[in-house]
Each structure stands twice: as C-alpha cells, then as structure tokens.
C-alpha cells in the first residue's frame, strides 16, 4: 500500500484571454468598481471615435496585491472619476482588457502589473 501525501495546490488565473502582444488605451468615466476576489474589476464609459459611448471593463489582479502595494480599496474609484486605462485587449475583440496602467486625473500613473519589491 502506498502512503498518500498531500500538498497545498496553488491556482493562478492566466490572462490567456488577452493579447499580451498588443496594447490598448482608453479614457473615460468610471461607472463601477468592484474590489472583490479573485480579480478586481472596473467599468468605464468611453466616447469612441464615432462619438458613441462604449462601456469598457478592466480586470486587475487580486485585491490583496492592490491593497498591499498601492493601498487601493473599495473606495479607490467612484462613479464619475475620470481615468485612463492601458492594458492588454481581449483576443475576441470585446471592449475589455487586462489592466496594466491606470492614469488618474491628477496626472499620476500607476503600473499595476509590476508590484514593488
């Protein structure tokens, strides 16, 4: 009979749904911010080149990293905030991205994909 060993398993959500060889940047108004696991998310209304409103969403890493490295929490964004998101666009053409950079109205830019050491 073989002894059974158990070890903790760690899951990681890949960002394979996003094109890491491309980048997109959109500016708009925050409509929703979800500071929940497994990934925080944000939705913004963007005026496209045709002058029509589009809803874009951005996916971030987990809340623990956002809180630990950037002090972000459920109150970091509010509806009406003006921001710019830059990240990897969805491979299927949807208006969503894996967020890499967040630009704030005051000019600050945060790179959320490279947590400090």
N, C-alpha and C positions, 0 to 999 in steps of 0.2 A: 504494500500500500504506500502510495506517495503522500508525503505531507503536503497540505495545502498552505500556500503562502499568500498573503495578501499585501498589497502595497497601494498607497493612495494613487489615484489617477487624476491627472490634471487635464482639463479640457481647454482648448483655445479655439475661439471662433476666427476662422480665416476671413480675409477680406477678398476672397476669390470672386465675389460678385462685382467687384470694382476693378477698373482698368488701371493698374499701377504704372502703366507706361504712358498715361495721359494725365492731364490736369485740367480742371475747370475752376473758374472763379465767378461767383455771383454775389451781388449786393442787394440787400432788401431789408424788409421789416419783419422782426420776429413775430410769429403768431402763436408758437407753442414751444415749450422747453420741458423735456422730461428727463429728470435726473434720477434714473432708475437703472438697475442692472437687468440684463447683462451688459447693455450698452446705452449710454445716454444718447438722447436724440434731440434735434432741433428742427423746427419748420419755419421757413421764411417765405414771404411773398416777394417775388421779384418781377419787375417790369421787363419783359423781353424786348428784343429788337423791333418787333411789330407793335409795341406799345401795349401789349396784353399782359395781364397779371398771370404769373405762373407760381405754383406752390413748389418749393424745393425743400427737400429734407436732407439732413446731415446726420451721419452716425459717428459717434465718438467711441473711445474705449470705455471701460468700466468706470463707475463713479468713484471708486477708491483712488485710482490714479489721478483723476481730475481733481479730487479734493486734496490728496496728498501733495501733488506737485504744483497745483495752480490755485488752491484754496477755493475752487469752484464748488457751488452747492445748488440747491433747488431754487435759490433766488438770484443766481448769476445773471440770467437773462429774464426779461419781462416782455410781454407783448408790447409792440411799439418800438422796441430798441432797434436801431439801425446798425447792421453789421455786414461784414463781407466774409464769405466762406470760400476757402480754396481747398480742393482735395481731389481725390480720385473719383471720376464719374462712374456711374453704373454701366456695366457692359451691355445691358439690354436697352440702353437709351432712355431709361426713366430719369426723371428730374430728382435724383438722389445722389449722394456722394459719401465716401469715407473722408471725413474732415481731417485736414492736416493743419491748416492755418485759420485762425479767426482774427479778423480785423475789427476793432472797436471804433466807434465814432470819434473817440479822443485821439486816434492815431496809433494806439497800442496794437501790436500784432502778437498773438501767442501761437507758437508752434506746438500743437498738442500731440504730435506724433514723436517728439523727441524729448522725453521726460529728462529733467536734470539728473546728474549723478548724485 
